[in-house]
Amino acid sequence: MSDVQGNEPRAVSVGVLKGGFGKTTTAINLARELGHRNERALLVDLDDNGHMTLILGHDDAYSGDRWGTNHAADVLLDGEDPQQYITRVADGLDLFPSHVELEDVQSGLKEATMGTTRLKQELVDELLGEVYDYIVIDCPANRGKLNDNAMY
């Protein structure tokens, strides 16, 4: 599937293995601009500090209050539908929020079969092209399975 300009849908990871380099700001601005162009963009916050999720005002999703569960684990480890955990940010721009217990997902991915490909299988492949034209992933500032998934 392609957009009206003939561009293929894209998933992009914004990552540097150090904090303070503007990954979150870059990811938000990139996705906002893509969404502003009448496309559908999804931000994915894989950073365990949850700054993107908190900056965008979704504190209840980060703390676990909104769904009462670790939604990142539900999707990446248990294969649940990611759409039930996506929140609206603005027209054309949605968010798959981080979770306070994202470190548990990191540990679970180490044990999981194909633990490096779960983000692609369970979220990107499910949504890219069908629901979203672009997926922009905010990576954690450390090495690990979440970062590996984002780069895969």
N, C-alpha and C positions, 0 to 999 in steps of 0.2 A: 504494500500500500504506500502511496506517496502523497504528499500534499499538493496543493494547487500549483506550486512552482516546480513540481517535478522532483523535489528533494525527498530522499528516503528518510523514514523515521530514524532517530538517533538516540542512543544512550551515551551519556558523557559522565566521566568521573572527575571530580576536582579533588586532587590529593597532593599533599606534600607531607613527608614524614616528620613534621615539626609543627608545633602550634604557633599561632601569631602571624601567619603568612597571608591571611585573608581568604582562606578556602571557603568559609561559610559565606562571606560577603560576595565573593565571586560567583558561587553557586546560586545564591538568591538572585543576584542581578542578571545572570545569564538566563535563568529560568523565567524571571519576570519579563525580560525583553522578548524571549521566545513566545511566552504566553500573550504578550501585548500585540504580537504580530498575527493575531487571530488563529494561533495554533493552540494546542492543548499541551501543557507542560506539567510534569510531575517532579517535585523535589523529593529526594529520599535522604533523610537524615540518618546516616550510619555512625555519627560521632557520639560516643557514649556520654560526652558532656552535655549534649542536647541543646547547644546554643542556638542552632537554627530553629528548632522546635519552640524554644522559649522566646526567642526574638519575635517569632511570628505569632505569639500569643496562645500557644497550645500547651500551656503548663499542665492541664489535666490529662492530656495524652501522655506526656513525658512521665508524670508521676504514677501513671497507671490508673488514675481515678476514672477516666472516661470509659474504659472498657473493662476494668477490673482484672486485667490480664496483661502479660507481657506480649503485646501484639507482634513485636518483631520475632519472638520465638515462635508464636503461633504460625506466622507466615513462613519464615526461613527454615524452621526445624520441623514443623508439623504440617506444612503444606496447605494451610488455610487460605481462603480467598483474600488477597491483599486489599481488594476494593472496599471491604467492610471497615478497614482501618484508615482509609484516606480521608483527609479533611480539606475543606475548601479554604484557600488563602485569598484569592481574588478571581475575577473572571479569567478563565483560561489557565489558572495556576492552582495546583493542588499540592498537598504535602502528605508523604508517608512519614509520620513523626518518629523521632528517636524515643527510647524508653530508658528510664532510670536503671533498669536491670539489663542493659544491653551487653554487659560483660558476661552474663549468663549465656547469651546467644553465642558470643565469641567462644566460650568453652564448649558449648554444644556442637558448634560447627567443627571443632577439632575431632570430635567423636563420630560425626555424621558421615554417611556414605556420600561421596562427591561433595564434601564440605566446602570446597572452593567455588562450586558452581551454583549453589543454592539461590543466590540473589538473581542470577540470570534465569534459572529455571522457574522459580516460584513467583517472581515479581516482574522482571523485565520482559521475559517471553510472554507472560500472561497479558501485559498491558501495552507494550510498545507496538504502535501501528493500529491496534484495535481501539484502544481507549485514548492513548496519548501519542502525540507526534514526537515529543522529546521527554526523556527522563534524565534528570541531572542529579548526580549522587554526590553528597558531601561526605568525604571520607574521614575516618579518624586519623589522628596525627601519630599513630603508632602502627608498627607491623603486627599483623595478626590475620586471622581468618576473615574478619569483616573487611579489612583493607584488600585482602586477596580477592574476595568476592567482588568488590567494587571495581577492581582493575581487570578482572576476568571479563 
